[in-house]
Structures are given as C-alpha cells and as structure tokens.
Amino acid sequence: MTERGWGAEAWRRVAMLWSSSLATTALRLAPTILVVATLIISRGAADPERLPLPLVLLLAAMVVASNVLILRYGEKSPVRTAALLVFVVAGSVLWYALPESVLAVLPFWAVRAAVRYHLPGRAEVLVVVLGILGASVPLLLVTGSVSSAIGIAVGVIAILLASINRRAREEQLDELQVSLARKQAAIEEHSRAAALAERARIARDVHDVLAHSLAGLSLNLQGARLMLVRDGASEEAIEQVTKAQGLAAEGLSEARRAVATLREDSVPDARAMADLVTAYRLESGAEATFEVTGVSRDLPSEAMAALYRALQEALTNTRKYAPGAPVDVVLRFEDARTALTVEDHPGKPPAHVVGGGYGLLGMRERAELIGGSLEVGPTEDGWRVRLVIPG
C-alpha cells in the first residue's frame, strides 16, 4: 500500500478482517440468537406442567443477559465467571422447558466457553459438571431414556476434549510467537549494535583523518594569507587564499556535523511504541491495542523519547500491579500538542492508590523538561497514564 491511496489488495484485507470480526461476533452471540429465534418460533408453546410461561421468559432473559456479560468482561473477571454459571444453569432449565427445540446446544456452548475463556480452575470444573448434567438430566426427565442421556453427556465430553485440545494448541502457538519475537528482537538488537559499532568506527575515521586534515589545512591557509599580506602580495592572490581558507573551514564544520550525526543513537518512533505493545500482548497473553489518531508528524527526539519511556514505564507498572490486564494505548496527534494515553483494565480500580515510585517521578520530570504534563490515576476499572507534550 502506497501513500497515494489504498489499492485493491488493501481493500481485500479490510474486507477479510471485517468478515472475520462479524463471524466471531455472531458465534459468540449464537446462544442469544438461538434463544430469541426459538421463542419466536415456538410462540411460548412451553408445557405449563413443566414450567409456566413467565418463568420461561425469565430464563430466556437470564441467558441473553449472561451471554452479553460474558462478552463484555475480560477473561479473569469474576463477572464473566458468575455470568457463565448463570448461563449454564438457566440454559439447561430452559432446554428442559422446550425439549423440542435446538436449545440443547446451550450446555454444549457453556462447556466450550468455560475452557476457551480460561476460567479459574474450580469455576471451570463447576461449569463443565453443570454443563454435562444440564445436557443429560433434562433429556432423561423428558424421554426417560438412560442411553440417550448418556449419549448426550458423551457428546458434551467430546466438546470439552476438543476445546481443551484447541486451547493447548493456541497456547503452544502463543509460546512459539513469543519465542520468535524474542529471537527476532535479539537479531535486531545484534544488527543494531553492529550498525552502531560501524557508525562509531566511521565517525572515528572521519574525526581522526578528515576533520584533522581540514583543521590543519585551514590553519596553513590562514598562515599563508598572513604571509601574503606581510609580503605585499596582490589582492587577487590574497582573495583566492581567503576563499580557500573559507572552504576548508566550511568543510571542517560539515565533517564535525557528520561525526555528531554518526554518534547519535536512533530515536524511537511510533513503530517502536507499537512493538512495545505487541511484546506486552505476546508475553502476557492479554488483549492490547495501539492506535494512532490525527495526522502523524515527526517530533523532536526529546519529545519522542519521553513518549516512548512513558509507554515503557506504564506497561512495566501494568505487569507489576495488574498482570494480564487488557491495555489500550492511544497516541493522538493534535494541532499543537501530542498526547499519549495508556489505560489498563483489570476489571476494578486499584485497591489503594500510591504516590508513585521513581519510574513515575522520572516520567513527570522528563515531561516537565520539555514543557509537557503527566497525569496518572485510577479509572472505573483500572489505571490510566496520560502524557501531553507540546509539538
């Protein structure tokens, strides 16, 4: 993709991502869709001897609400765990009320979700047990067939084993990605060190050979000009030597600037900040996003270094105080300033707010040195760090 526009390949990738996102959302909302569709088709045709219609509607509402809460909260949130427990119980009873429907899939979905969403150990086992019972007991009560109940229980167990196997594969892939990322980082660091060493060698050669030679040449030309003036040489000769001396002085200045440039370390940019977020996501397994808004522009090295260090320190604090928490990072380019916002979402505000250690102190001092400001504090479900700098 070029800067002049989006090509057909870029639009194709966007369409694939969009369709993938829609498919994932539809799969996660499948229980809600099934419950609503079943109630519409059946039109409340539940057997009143089993459960009255108001109770059936209440159970359906509980399934829909718990499904939404499961999608809303993070993996380690107690709200998601409680919602999944409500889902499996309400869904099993709802299937008992409507045994002719397809709601038998609700216990299956609950067992799969318990494994896929990495519930805490006891909660995961409880949901699995309730899912097996919720699939088999209603069928046994309705049909009286022990073999059918055992068969559907075996089906739930098969879903359980398949989900465990898939989770294990995903964990292996995540570990492989982390290993590859670390290996790539080591290769890049080695290449960077080699490049810096080569730049340092070139800088030494330029300084020791070219700069010294130009400095000596400039002094000799100055001496020659003074001698010509002393001996009463022509104005043209003195002017030519003066021009040569000026060229030598200009060349010496350029050589010194080249040495300074070669010795200067590279300044981190937005891509380096995105790499920090990617490393956090791969190492912690948590969701982490990096978004750049506004018209991107080059910032002074001090400003870019302050943003990079602030993000680095914020992610370090998240690893320390809220391990595994989802993180949202936004780099916003505004008209006269640039703002970096880092928010983690462990699901609850910190138990106690501290004044901040040397890391936060260093971030604040670095911001103040370039005329910026740093804001840190708790949010409704976590912690936020916001750095605003001019430029």
N, C-alpha and C positions, 0 to 999 in steps of 0.2 A: 504493500500500500504506500503510495506516494503522498506528498504534502498537497498535491494539486487536486486530490479528490479520492473518493472511495471507488475501488474497482469492483468488478463482478465477484471476484474471489472474496473480498471483504464482506460484501453483502451476503454472500452464501454462508460465510461463517456466522454472521449475525443471525441469519435465519435458523441455522442449526442450533445455536445456543438458545434461541427463543423457543424453538420447538422442544428442545430438551428440558428447558425450565418448565414449560407447560405440562409436559408429560410427567415430570417429577411431582409437580403440584397436584395434578389430577390423581396420581397414585396415592399420595398422602391423604387426599380428601376423599378417597374412594368409599370409606365407611359412611361418611356424611351423605354422599351421593346415593349410595345403596339404600340407606335408611329412608331418605326423603322419597326416592323412587318407589320403594316398597309400600310406604304409607299411601302414596298417591294411587298406586295400582290396586292395593287391597281395599282402599277407602274405609279403613277402620274395621275391616272384617275379622277382627280378633275374636277368638272364642271367649265369651264372657265367663264361662266356667273356669277358664284358666286365669285370665287377668281382665279386669274391666278396661274399657277404652281409655278413660282418663289416665290410668296407670301406664298403659301402653304408650300414650303420647308423652308422658313424663319421662319414661325410659328412653324414648327416641330423642327427646331434648337433651337428656344427660349424655347420650352417645355423641350427638352432634357437638355439644359444648366441650366435652372432654377431648374430642378429636381436634378441635380448634386450639385448645390449650396445649395439646401435645406438640402441635406445630409452632406455637408461639414461643415456648420457653426452651432454653438450652438443655443440652444433654444431662448435665449434672444438677439441674434444677429440681428441688423437691416438688414443685408444682407439676412438672411433667410426670414424675413418678406417681403422684396422687391421681392425676388425670388418667393415666393408663390403668390404674387399679379400678377407678370408677368405670372406665370404658369397658374393661373385660367383664365386670360383674353385670352392668346394665345391658351390654350387648348380648350376653348369654341368656339373661332373663327375657330380653326382647325376642330372641330367637325362639325361646320356649313358647312365647305368646303367639308367634307367627311361624309355626313349623313348616308351612308350605312355601315359605319364601326363601330367598337366597341369603338370608341373614346368618346362615351357618358360617359364613366366611368371617364374621366378626371375631370369634375366638381365635381363628387362624391368624388374622391380621394383628391381634393383640400380642400373640406369642412372637410373631415375627418382629413386631415393633420393640418388644422388650429386649430382644437380642440386638437388633440393629441400632437402637438408641443408647446402648451401653448403660442400662440402668445399674444402680448399686446391686451388689451380689444378692442380698436377701430379697430385695424388691423384684429383681429379675426372676428368681426362683418362684416367688409367690405368684407373679403374673403368669408364668408358664404353667404352674399347677392349676391355677384358676382357669386358664385357657383350655387345658385338657379336660377338666371337669365341666367347664361351660359348653364344650362341644359335645361331650358324650352323654352327660346326665340328662339334658333336655330331650335328646333323641331317645334315650332309654325310657323316660317318663311318657313320651308321646306314643312310641311304637311298641314298647315292651320288648324290643329285640336286643338281647345282650350282644349278639355278634355284630349288629350294626353299630352299637355304641363303642365296642372295642375297635371296630374298623375306623370309625371317625377319629378315635383317640390316637390310633396309629398314624393317621394322616396328619394330625397336629404335631406329633413327634417327628414325622418326616420333615415338616416345615421347619421345626425347631432345629433339626440337624443341618438342614440346608442353610439356614440363616447363620448358624454358628460357623459353618464352613466358609460362607462368604465373608463373614466378619474377619475370620482368620486370614483369608487371602488379602483382604483390604489392609489389615494391619501389616502383613508382610510387604505389600506394595508401598505402604507409607514408610516403613523402615528402609526399604530399598531407595525410595526417593530421598530420604534424609541422608542415607549413605552416599548416594550420588551427588547430592547437593554439597555435602561436606568435601567430597573428593574434588568436585568442580571448584569449590572455594579454595581448597588447598592448591590446586593447579593455577588458579587465577592469582592467588597470593604469591606463589612462586614466580609466575610470569611478571607480576608487578614488581617484585623485589629485584628480579633480573633487569627489568627495564629501568628501575631507579638506579641500580648499580651502573648500568651502561650510561645513563644520563649523567651520573656523577663523574664517571670517567671522562666523558666528552667535556663536561664542564671544567674538569681539572686541566685537560689538554688545551681547551680554549683559553683558560685563565693563564696557564703557565707559558704557553707558546705565543698565541696570537696577541693576547692582551699585553704581555710583557714586551713583545716586539713592537707593537703600536705605541706603547708608552715610551720606549727608547727612541723610536723614530720621531715622535713628537718633540722630545727633548732635543734631539740632534738638529731638527729643523729650526727649533727656536734659537739654538746656538748659532746655526748658520745665518739666520736672519739678522741676529745682533752683530755678527761679524761683517755681513754685507753693509749694514748701516754704518758700522765703525770705519770701514774702508772706503765709504763713499760710493758704493755701487749704484748702478742705475735703478730708477724707480720700478721699471719692469721686472728686473731680477728680484728685487725685494718683494714685489707683489706676488710673483709666482711662488716664492718660498713661503710667503704668508698663507697663500691658498693651500699649499701642500700641508703646511702645519695644521690648518683648519680641518682638512680632510682626515689627517691622522688622528686628531682629537675626536672628530665625529666617529671614526671607526672604532676608537677605543671605547667610547660611550656605548656604541652598539654591542660591542663584544661583552662589556660588563652586563648589559641588559640580558644578553643571551645566556650568560652564566647564571644570572639570578633566576631566569625562567627555567633553565635546566635543573637547578637545585630545588625548585619549589615542588612540594608534593601536590598530587592531583586533588582537586576539591570535589567532595561528594555531590551528586546531583539527585534528581528525583528518582532515577533508576536505582541508585544505591539505596535510597529510602525504601523503595518498593522491595528490594532484595531483603532488607531487614524484616519487613512484614512477612514476606514469604518464608524466611527462615523461622520466624516465630510460629507460623502456621504448621510448618513441617515438623518442628521439634515438639510442639505442644499438642498437635492434633486438633486444636480448636479452630473455629472459624475466625478468619482475619481478612479484612478488606483494606485496600489502599485506593483512594480516589483523589484525583487531581481535578479541581474545578477552576474556572476562569481561564484567562489567556496566559499560558505559560511563558515565562521570560527568564533570562539569565539574571542571577542575583550575585552581589559581591561575595567573595569567598568567605568572609567572616559571617555573613548572614546565612549562607548555605550550610556552613559548618555548625552554626548554632541550631538550625532546624534539624540537622542530622543527629547531633548529640542529644537534643531534646527527645527525639523519637527513640533513640537508643536507650536513654535512661528510663523513659516511660515504659518501654517494653520490658526492661530489666525489672522494674518495680512490679509490673503485672505478673511476671514469672515468680516473683518472690512472695507477693501478698495475695494474688488471686490466680494461682496456677490453673491453666486450662481454660481460662475465661475467654470468651469471644472478644475480639478487638476490632474497632472501627477507626481508621486513620483517614483524615481528610486534609489535603494540602490545598488551600484556597488562595488563588492569586486575585487580589482586589486592586482597585485603582492605584492606591498609594501605599499599600501595605500587603504583607503576606502573612497568612495565619495557618498554623498547624494545630489540629485538634486530634488528640488521642483519647479514646474512650474505651474502657474495658467494661464488660457486662457479666460479672459473675452471678447476677440474679438478685443481689441485695447490696445495699450500701455497706461500707466497711464498718466493722463493729465499733471501732474507735478511730478518731482522726488524730494523726500525729503531726508535729510541726514540720517534718521533713528532714532527711539526712543530708549528708554532704552532696549527694547527687542532685537533689532539688536545689540546694543552695548554689551549686555550681551552674545549674541551668539558669537560675534567676540572675546571677552575676553576669553570665555571658550575654543574656538578653539585654540587661541594662547597659552594658558596654556599647552596644550598637543601637541604643535608643528604643529597645523593644520592651515588652512586658510579658510576664508569665503568670498564668492563673492555674491553680491546682485546687481540687476539692472533690467531695463526694457528689454523686448523682443519685437518681432514684434507684438505680440497680447496679451501681459500681463506682468508678472513679474516672475523673476527666483531667487531662493536662492540655492547656491551650497556650500556645506561644504566638505572639503577634509581634512582627518586626516591620520596620519601615522599608519600603522599596518593593 
